[in-house]
Amino acid sequence: MNRLFDFIVALGDLFMPRACLACGCRLGMRERHLCLSCAADVPYTRFWLAPHNPLADRFNAVLERHRGTEPMDYAYAAALIYYKGAYRSIPRALKYQGDLAAGRHYGALLGRRLAAAPHFADIDLVIPVPLHWTRLRSRGYNQAEVLARALVDAFRAAPAPGASAASPSSVSERCPVAAGHDEGAAPTTVIPGAPSAVIPGLTRSLPEVRTDLLVRARRTRTQTRVSVDQKAQNVASAFQVPERFSLWTRIISRLSHIFSFRSPRWPIKVGHDEGEPSKQDDTRHSRPDRESPAKVLASARHILLVDDTFTTGATLYACYAALRPFTTARISIATLAAVEGTPSSTPSSGP
């Protein structure tokens, strides 16, 4: 089977050569998205290793300016790579060139890193930054949703923090090239007192991606075409939580439960049989035809907002501000790339 797969890949490369996203050279049969030379120099941020990091501090600084007198949980933040040099082509390939395979690949890399971080272990809702329906129709996909779904699939499949080093995930972390350029991985660290939603060593069924809890109420200019000072104003009040689920969402939800398309969303608890749901978690995010988005958000513990690139934090803050009135959960962020350092000007106004 390996020889057959190699033959198919070689045949595909003969007729449709693949190019490195960074340098543009032709990829070898064993290379994915980046050549070995470029893969060795990927500017990984390693922000996932610590709850307090430069990206989290930048985003929390934006939140602090608009917090008022209300208490606020510290928002965790992580990005896979720095948005600089030739590696800027990675998020661009996903967003503008329709390279969904690259988006899934790097979204999975980010998901495995978040899964190894104890401060992200209790995430139960992952919400990609939504596109306006007109832009979604013209583009055909939401790049943030592509990243979010790959992130969640990898998060669920990865062992919990503190799992045995002999697990398959740990083997892939020790062999980065064989695992598809997963060379940015770091050893699993455990932070004393950090929450843990699962038993170490077991795979988890949370979190889940939800695209029906936050909508883009109005179409805005793309953030890449406005100045740093105008970014916050451009997305102000652009997002909102809908009052009810759409009819299509309710139909799909009912059909999925009737035909058991969805796997259980409860983590395995001590004292529960593997096939028996936990009573506490079984009712947390139930059917949309029985709840409203506000009720689902109110039951969340830790929400993760996902976007492709972090520049000033204006878009993610607008999403945060739209969600905050409906939930007391911690709201954190994760992006594929982040601009290094502090932009020349930061958002001065918000929704």
Contacts in CASP RR format, 6 or more apart in sequence:
PFRMAT RR
TARGET T0000
AUTHOR 0000-0000-0000
METHOD contacts of the structure
MODEL  1
MNRLFDFIVALGDLFMPRACLACGCRLGMRERHLCLSCAADVPYTRFWLA
PHNPLADRFNAVLERHRGTEPMDYAYAAALIYYKGAYRSIPRALKYQGDL
AAGRHYGALLGRRLAAAPHFADIDLVIPVPLHWTRLRSRGYNQAEVLARA
LVDAFRAAPAPGASAASPSSVSERCPVAAGHDEGAAPTTVIPGAPSAVIP
GLTRSLPEVRTDLLVRARRTRTQTRVSVDQKAQNVASAFQVPERFSLWTR
IISRLSHIFSFRSPRWPIKVGHDEGEPSKQDDTRHSRPDRESPAKVLASA
RHILLVDDTFTTGATLYACYAALRPFTTARISIATLAAVEGTPSSTPSSG
P
6 29 0 8 1.000
9 29 0 8 1.000
10 29 0 8 1.000
13 26 0 8 1.000
13 27 0 8 1.000
13 28 0 8 1.000
13 29 0 8 1.000
17 26 0 8 1.000
17 27 0 8 1.000
18 26 0 8 1.000
18 27 0 8 1.000
18 28 0 8 1.000
18 31 0 8 1.000
19 25 0 8 1.000
19 26 0 8 1.000
19 27 0 8 1.000
20 26 0 8 1.000
20 27 0 8 1.000
20 31 0 8 1.000
20 33 0 8 1.000
20 34 0 8 1.000
20 35 0 8 1.000
20 38 0 8 1.000
21 33 0 8 1.000
21 34 0 8 1.000
21 38 0 8 1.000
21 87 0 8 1.000
21 89 0 8 1.000
21 90 0 8 1.000
21 93 0 8 1.000
21 99 0 8 1.000
21 102 0 8 1.000
22 34 0 8 1.000
22 35 0 8 1.000
22 38 0 8 1.000
22 86 0 8 1.000
22 87 0 8 1.000
22 89 0 8 1.000
22 90 0 8 1.000
23 35 0 8 1.000
23 37 0 8 1.000
23 38 0 8 1.000
23 86 0 8 1.000
25 35 0 8 1.000
27 33 0 8 1.000
27 35 0 8 1.000
28 35 0 8 1.000
31 39 0 8 1.000
31 181 0 8 1.000
32 105 0 8 1.000
32 180 0 8 1.000
32 181 0 8 1.000
33 90 0 8 1.000
33 101 0 8 1.000
33 102 0 8 1.000
33 105 0 8 1.000
33 106 0 8 1.000
33 181 0 8 1.000
34 42 0 8 1.000
34 181 0 8 1.000
36 177 0 8 1.000
38 86 0 8 1.000
38 87 0 8 1.000
39 177 0 8 1.000
39 181 0 8 1.000
39 183 0 8 1.000
40 183 0 8 1.000
42 81 0 8 1.000
42 87 0 8 1.000
42 181 0 8 1.000
42 183 0 8 1.000
42 184 0 8 1.000
43 81 0 8 1.000
43 82 0 8 1.000
43 84 0 8 1.000
43 87 0 8 1.000
44 80 0 8 1.000
44 81 0 8 1.000
44 82 0 8 1.000
44 184 0 8 1.000
45 53 0 8 1.000
45 55 0 8 1.000
45 78 0 8 1.000
45 79 0 8 1.000
45 80 0 8 1.000
45 81 0 8 1.000
45 82 0 8 1.000
45 338 0 8 1.000
46 184 0 8 1.000
46 186 0 8 1.000
47 53 0 8 1.000
47 54 0 8 1.000
47 55 0 8 1.000
47 56 0 8 1.000
47 77 0 8 1.000
47 78 0 8 1.000
47 79 0 8 1.000
47 338 0 8 1.000
48 78 0 8 1.000
48 110 0 8 1.000
48 113 0 8 1.000
48 114 0 8 1.000
48 116 0 8 1.000
48 117 0 8 1.000
48 120 0 8 1.000
49 117 0 8 1.000
49 186 0 8 1.000
49 189 0 8 1.000
51 74 0 8 1.000
51 76 0 8 1.000
51 119 0 8 1.000
51 191 0 8 1.000
52 74 0 8 1.000
53 77 0 8 1.000
53 78 0 8 1.000
54 341 0 8 1.000
55 77 0 8 1.000
55 78 0 8 1.000
55 79 0 8 1.000
55 310 0 8 1.000
55 338 0 8 1.000
56 74 0 8 1.000
56 75 0 8 1.000
56 76 0 8 1.000
56 77 0 8 1.000
56 78 0 8 1.000
58 77 0 8 1.000
58 313 0 8 1.000
58 341 0 8 1.000
58 342 0 8 1.000
59 75 0 8 1.000
59 77 0 8 1.000
59 310 0 8 1.000
59 313 0 8 1.000
59 316 0 8 1.000
59 317 0 8 1.000
59 333 0 8 1.000
60 74 0 8 1.000
60 75 0 8 1.000
60 77 0 8 1.000
61 346 0 8 1.000
62 312 0 8 1.000
62 313 0 8 1.000
62 314 0 8 1.000
62 317 0 8 1.000
62 346 0 8 1.000
62 347 0 8 1.000
63 72 0 8 1.000
63 75 0 8 1.000
63 317 0 8 1.000
63 320 0 8 1.000
64 72 0 8 1.000
65 347 0 8 1.000
66 317 0 8 1.000
66 321 0 8 1.000
66 350 0 8 1.000
73 330 0 8 1.000
73 331 0 8 1.000
74 330 0 8 1.000
75 320 0 8 1.000
75 330 0 8 1.000
75 331 0 8 1.000
75 332 0 8 1.000
75 333 0 8 1.000
76 119 0 8 1.000
76 120 0 8 1.000
76 330 0 8 1.000
76 332 0 8 1.000
76 333 0 8 1.000
77 310 0 8 1.000
77 332 0 8 1.000
77 333 0 8 1.000
77 334 0 8 1.000
78 110 0 8 1.000
78 113 0 8 1.000
78 114 0 8 1.000
78 117 0 8 1.000
78 120 0 8 1.000
78 333 0 8 1.000
78 334 0 8 1.000
78 335 0 8 1.000
79 310 0 8 1.000
79 334 0 8 1.000
79 335 0 8 1.000
79 336 0 8 1.000
79 337 0 8 1.000
79 338 0 8 1.000
80 106 0 8 1.000
80 107 0 8 1.000
80 109 0 8 1.000
80 110 0 8 1.000
80 113 0 8 1.000
80 335 0 8 1.000
80 336 0 8 1.000
80 337 0 8 1.000
81 87 0 8 1.000
81 90 0 8 1.000
81 106 0 8 1.000
81 336 0 8 1.000
81 337 0 8 1.000
81 338 0 8 1.000
82 337 0 8 1.000
82 338 0 8 1.000
82 339 0 8 1.000
82 340 0 8 1.000
83 91 0 8 1.000
83 309 0 8 1.000
83 310 0 8 1.000
83 311 0 8 1.000
83 337 0 8 1.000
83 338 0 8 1.000
83 339 0 8 1.000
83 340 0 8 1.000
84 339 0 8 1.000
84 340 0 8 1.000
87 337 0 8 1.000
88 337 0 8 1.000
90 102 0 8 1.000
90 106 0 8 1.000
90 336 0 8 1.000
90 337 0 8 1.000
91 143 0 8 1.000
91 308 0 8 1.000
91 309 0 8 1.000
91 336 0 8 1.000
91 337 0 8 1.000
93 99 0 8 1.000
93 102 0 8 1.000
93 103 0 8 1.000
94 100 0 8 1.000
94 102 0 8 1.000
94 103 0 8 1.000
94 106 0 8 1.000
94 143 0 8 1.000
94 146 0 8 1.000
94 147 0 8 1.000
94 308 0 8 1.000
94 336 0 8 1.000
95 143 0 8 1.000
95 308 0 8 1.000
98 141 0 8 1.000
100 141 0 8 1.000
100 146 0 8 1.000
103 143 0 8 1.000
103 146 0 8 1.000
103 147 0 8 1.000
103 150 0 8 1.000
103 336 0 8 1.000
104 146 0 8 1.000
104 149 0 8 1.000
104 150 0 8 1.000
105 150 0 8 1.000
105 180 0 8 1.000
106 147 0 8 1.000
106 150 0 8 1.000
106 336 0 8 1.000
107 146 0 8 1.000
107 147 0 8 1.000
107 150 0 8 1.000
107 151 0 8 1.000
107 154 0 8 1.000
107 336 0 8 1.000
108 150 0 8 1.000
108 151 0 8 1.000
108 153 0 8 1.000
108 154 0 8 1.000
109 154 0 8 1.000
109 182 0 8 1.000
109 184 0 8 1.000
110 147 0 8 1.000
110 151 0 8 1.000
110 154 0 8 1.000
110 334 0 8 1.000
110 336 0 8 1.000
111 150 0 8 1.000
111 151 0 8 1.000
111 152 0 8 1.000
111 154 0 8 1.000
111 155 0 8 1.000
111 158 0 8 1.000
111 334 0 8 1.000
112 154 0 8 1.000
112 155 0 8 1.000
112 158 0 8 1.000
112 169 0 8 1.000
112 173 0 8 1.000
112 182 0 8 1.000
112 185 0 8 1.000
113 184 0 8 1.000
113 185 0 8 1.000
113 186 0 8 1.000
114 120 0 8 1.000
114 123 0 8 1.000
114 151 0 8 1.000
114 155 0 8 1.000
114 304 0 8 1.000
114 334 0 8 1.000
115 121 0 8 1.000
115 154 0 8 1.000
115 155 0 8 1.000
115 158 0 8 1.000
115 159 0 8 1.000
115 160 0 8 1.000
115 161 0 8 1.000
116 158 0 8 1.000
116 161 0 8 1.000
116 185 0 8 1.000
116 186 0 8 1.000
116 188 0 8 1.000
116 189 0 8 1.000
117 161 0 8 1.000
117 189 0 8 1.000
118 161 0 8 1.000
118 189 0 8 1.000
118 190 0 8 1.000
118 191 0 8 1.000
118 193 0 8 1.000
118 194 0 8 1.000
118 195 0 8 1.000
118 196 0 8 1.000
119 191 0 8 1.000
119 194 0 8 1.000
119 195 0 8 1.000
120 302 0 8 1.000
120 304 0 8 1.000
120 332 0 8 1.000
121 160 0 8 1.000
121 161 0 8 1.000
121 194 0 8 1.000
121 195 0 8 1.000
121 196 0 8 1.000
121 197 0 8 1.000
121 198 0 8 1.000
122 195 0 8 1.000
122 196 0 8 1.000
122 197 0 8 1.000
122 301 0 8 1.000
122 302 0 8 1.000
123 155 0 8 1.000
123 197 0 8 1.000
123 206 0 8 1.000
123 207 0 8 1.000
123 302 0 8 1.000
123 303 0 8 1.000
123 304 0 8 1.000
123 332 0 8 1.000
124 197 0 8 1.000
124 206 0 8 1.000
124 207 0 8 1.000
124 208 0 8 1.000
124 284 0 8 1.000
124 285 0 8 1.000
124 300 0 8 1.000
124 301 0 8 1.000
124 302 0 8 1.000
124 303 0 8 1.000
125 207 0 8 1.000
125 208 0 8 1.000
125 210 0 8 1.000
125 213 0 8 1.000
125 285 0 8 1.000
125 296 0 8 1.000
125 297 0 8 1.000
125 300 0 8 1.000
125 302 0 8 1.000
125 303 0 8 1.000
125 304 0 8 1.000
125 329 0 8 1.000
126 148 0 8 1.000
126 151 0 8 1.000
126 152 0 8 1.000
126 207 0 8 1.000
126 208 0 8 1.000
126 209 0 8 1.000
126 210 0 8 1.000
126 303 0 8 1.000
126 304 0 8 1.000
126 306 0 8 1.000
127 148 0 8 1.000
127 209 0 8 1.000
127 210 0 8 1.000
127 211 0 8 1.000
127 213 0 8 1.000
127 214 0 8 1.000
127 303 0 8 1.000
127 304 0 8 1.000
127 305 0 8 1.000
127 306 0 8 1.000
127 319 0 8 1.000
127 323 0 8 1.000
128 142 0 8 1.000
128 144 0 8 1.000
128 145 0 8 1.000
128 147 0 8 1.000
128 148 0 8 1.000
128 209 0 8 1.000
128 211 0 8 1.000
128 305 0 8 1.000
128 306 0 8 1.000
128 307 0 8 1.000
129 144 0 8 1.000
129 214 0 8 1.000
129 305 0 8 1.000
129 306 0 8 1.000
129 307 0 8 1.000
129 315 0 8 1.000
129 316 0 8 1.000
129 319 0 8 1.000
130 142 0 8 1.000
130 144 0 8 1.000
130 211 0 8 1.000
130 214 0 8 1.000
130 215 0 8 1.000
130 216 0 8 1.000
130 239 0 8 1.000
131 139 0 8 1.000
131 142 0 8 1.000
131 144 0 8 1.000
131 216 0 8 1.000
132 216 0 8 1.000
132 218 0 8 1.000
132 219 0 8 1.000
132 220 0 8 1.000
133 216 0 8 1.000
134 219 0 8 1.000
135 219 0 8 1.000
136 142 0 8 1.000
142 211 0 8 1.000
143 308 0 8 1.000
144 306 0 8 1.000
144 307 0 8 1.000
144 308 0 8 1.000
145 209 0 8 1.000
145 211 0 8 1.000
147 306 0 8 1.000
147 307 0 8 1.000
147 308 0 8 1.000
147 336 0 8 1.000
148 209 0 8 1.000
148 306 0 8 1.000
149 209 0 8 1.000
151 306 0 8 1.000
151 334 0 8 1.000
152 207 0 8 1.000
152 208 0 8 1.000
152 209 0 8 1.000
155 204 0 8 1.000
155 207 0 8 1.000
156 203 0 8 1.000
156 204 0 8 1.000
156 205 0 8 1.000
156 206 0 8 1.000
156 207 0 8 1.000
157 169 0 8 1.000
157 203 0 8 1.000
158 169 0 8 1.000
158 203 0 8 1.000
159 167 0 8 1.000
159 169 0 8 1.000
159 170 0 8 1.000
159 200 0 8 1.000
159 201 0 8 1.000
159 202 0 8 1.000
159 203 0 8 1.000
160 196 0 8 1.000
160 197 0 8 1.000
160 198 0 8 1.000
160 199 0 8 1.000
160 200 0 8 1.000
160 201 0 8 1.000
160 202 0 8 1.000
160 204 0 8 1.000
161 188 0 8 1.000
161 189 0 8 1.000
161 190 0 8 1.000
161 194 0 8 1.000
161 196 0 8 1.000
161 200 0 8 1.000
162 188 0 8 1.000
162 190 0 8 1.000
162 200 0 8 1.000
162 201 0 8 1.000
163 169 0 8 1.000
163 170 0 8 1.000
163 188 0 8 1.000
163 200 0 8 1.000
163 201 0 8 1.000
164 170 0 8 1.000
164 201 0 8 1.000
167 201 0 8 1.000
170 188 0 8 1.000
172 178 0 8 1.000
172 179 0 8 1.000
172 182 0 8 1.000
173 179 0 8 1.000
173 182 0 8 1.000
173 185 0 8 1.000
173 187 0 8 1.000
176 182 0 8 1.000
176 183 0 8 1.000
176 184 0 8 1.000
176 185 0 8 1.000
177 183 0 8 1.000
197 204 0 8 1.000
197 206 0 8 1.000
197 267 0 8 1.000
198 204 0 8 1.000
198 267 0 8 1.000
198 268 0 8 1.000
199 268 0 8 1.000
199 269 0 8 1.000
199 270 0 8 1.000
202 268 0 8 1.000
204 267 0 8 1.000
205 263 0 8 1.000
205 264 0 8 1.000
205 265 0 8 1.000
205 266 0 8 1.000
205 267 0 8 1.000
205 268 0 8 1.000
206 265 0 8 1.000
206 266 0 8 1.000
206 267 0 8 1.000
206 281 0 8 1.000
207 304 0 8 1.000
208 265 0 8 1.000
208 285 0 8 1.000
210 285 0 8 1.000
210 296 0 8 1.000
212 242 0 8 1.000
212 245 0 8 1.000
212 246 0 8 1.000
212 249 0 8 1.000
212 288 0 8 1.000
212 293 0 8 1.000
213 241 0 8 1.000
213 242 0 8 1.000
213 293 0 8 1.000
213 296 0 8 1.000
213 297 0 8 1.000
213 323 0 8 1.000
214 239 0 8 1.000
214 240 0 8 1.000
214 241 0 8 1.000
214 319 0 8 1.000
214 322 0 8 1.000
214 323 0 8 1.000
215 239 0 8 1.000
215 240 0 8 1.000
215 241 0 8 1.000
215 242 0 8 1.000
216 238 0 8 1.000
216 239 0 8 1.000
217 237 0 8 1.000
217 238 0 8 1.000
217 239 0 8 1.000
217 240 0 8 1.000
218 237 0 8 1.000
218 238 0 8 1.000
220 234 0 8 1.000
220 235 0 8 1.000
220 238 0 8 1.000
221 234 0 8 1.000
223 231 0 8 1.000
223 234 0 8 1.000
223 235 0 8 1.000
223 311 0 8 1.000
223 314 0 8 1.000
223 315 0 8 1.000
226 234 0 8 1.000
227 345 0 8 1.000
228 311 0 8 1.000
228 312 0 8 1.000
228 343 0 8 1.000
228 344 0 8 1.000
228 345 0 8 1.000
228 346 0 8 1.000
229 345 0 8 1.000
229 348 0 8 1.000
231 311 0 8 1.000
231 312 0 8 1.000
231 313 0 8 1.000
231 314 0 8 1.000
231 315 0 8 1.000
231 347 0 8 1.000
232 312 0 8 1.000
232 314 0 8 1.000
232 317 0 8 1.000
232 318 0 8 1.000
232 347 0 8 1.000
232 348 0 8 1.000
232 349 0 8 1.000
232 350 0 8 1.000
233 349 0 8 1.000
233 350 0 8 1.000
234 314 0 8 1.000
235 314 0 8 1.000
235 315 0 8 1.000
235 318 0 8 1.000
235 351 0 8 1.000
236 318 0 8 1.000
236 349 0 8 1.000
236 350 0 8 1.000
236 351 0 8 1.000
237 318 0 8 1.000
237 351 0 8 1.000
238 318 0 8 1.000
238 351 0 8 1.000
239 318 0 8 1.000
239 319 0 8 1.000
239 321 0 8 1.000
239 322 0 8 1.000
239 351 0 8 1.000
240 322 0 8 1.000
241 293 0 8 1.000
241 294 0 8 1.000
241 297 0 8 1.000
241 322 0 8 1.000
241 323 0 8 1.000
241 326 0 8 1.000
242 293 0 8 1.000
243 292 0 8 1.000
243 293 0 8 1.000
243 294 0 8 1.000
244 292 0 8 1.000
244 293 0 8 1.000
245 253 0 8 1.000
245 288 0 8 1.000
245 289 0 8 1.000
245 291 0 8 1.000
245 292 0 8 1.000
245 293 0 8 1.000
249 288 0 8 1.000
250 288 0 8 1.000
250 289 0 8 1.000
253 287 0 8 1.000
253 288 0 8 1.000
253 289 0 8 1.000
254 287 0 8 1.000
254 289 0 8 1.000
255 261 0 8 1.000
256 262 0 8 1.000
257 287 0 8 1.000
264 277 0 8 1.000
264 282 0 8 1.000
265 281 0 8 1.000
265 284 0 8 1.000
265 285 0 8 1.000
266 277 0 8 1.000
266 278 0 8 1.000
266 281 0 8 1.000
266 282 0 8 1.000
267 278 0 8 1.000
267 281 0 8 1.000
268 274 0 8 1.000
268 278 0 8 1.000
269 278 0 8 1.000
269 280 0 8 1.000
269 281 0 8 1.000
272 278 0 8 1.000
284 299 0 8 1.000
284 300 0 8 1.000
285 296 0 8 1.000
285 299 0 8 1.000
285 300 0 8 1.000
288 296 0 8 1.000
293 326 0 8 1.000
294 326 0 8 1.000
297 303 0 8 1.000
297 323 0 8 1.000
297 326 0 8 1.000
297 327 0 8 1.000
297 329 0 8 1.000
298 326 0 8 1.000
298 327 0 8 1.000
298 328 0 8 1.000
300 327 0 8 1.000
300 329 0 8 1.000
301 329 0 8 1.000
301 330 0 8 1.000
302 329 0 8 1.000
302 330 0 8 1.000
302 332 0 8 1.000
303 323 0 8 1.000
303 327 0 8 1.000
303 329 0 8 1.000
303 330 0 8 1.000
303 331 0 8 1.000
303 332 0 8 1.000
304 331 0 8 1.000
304 332 0 8 1.000
304 333 0 8 1.000
304 334 0 8 1.000
305 316 0 8 1.000
305 319 0 8 1.000
305 320 0 8 1.000
305 323 0 8 1.000
305 331 0 8 1.000
305 332 0 8 1.000
305 333 0 8 1.000
305 334 0 8 1.000
306 333 0 8 1.000
306 334 0 8 1.000
306 335 0 8 1.000
307 315 0 8 1.000
307 316 0 8 1.000
307 333 0 8 1.000
307 335 0 8 1.000
307 336 0 8 1.000
308 335 0 8 1.000
308 336 0 8 1.000
308 337 0 8 1.000
309 335 0 8 1.000
309 336 0 8 1.000
309 337 0 8 1.000
309 338 0 8 1.000
309 339 0 8 1.000
310 316 0 8 1.000
310 333 0 8 1.000
310 335 0 8 1.000
310 337 0 8 1.000
310 338 0 8 1.000
310 339 0 8 1.000
311 339 0 8 1.000
311 343 0 8 1.000
312 343 0 8 1.000
312 345 0 8 1.000
312 346 0 8 1.000
312 347 0 8 1.000
313 347 0 8 1.000
314 347 0 8 1.000
314 350 0 8 1.000
316 333 0 8 1.000
316 335 0 8 1.000
317 347 0 8 1.000
317 350 0 8 1.000
318 350 0 8 1.000
318 351 0 8 1.000
320 331 0 8 1.000
320 333 0 8 1.000
321 350 0 8 1.000
321 351 0 8 1.000
322 351 0 8 1.000
323 331 0 8 1.000
324 331 0 8 1.000
END
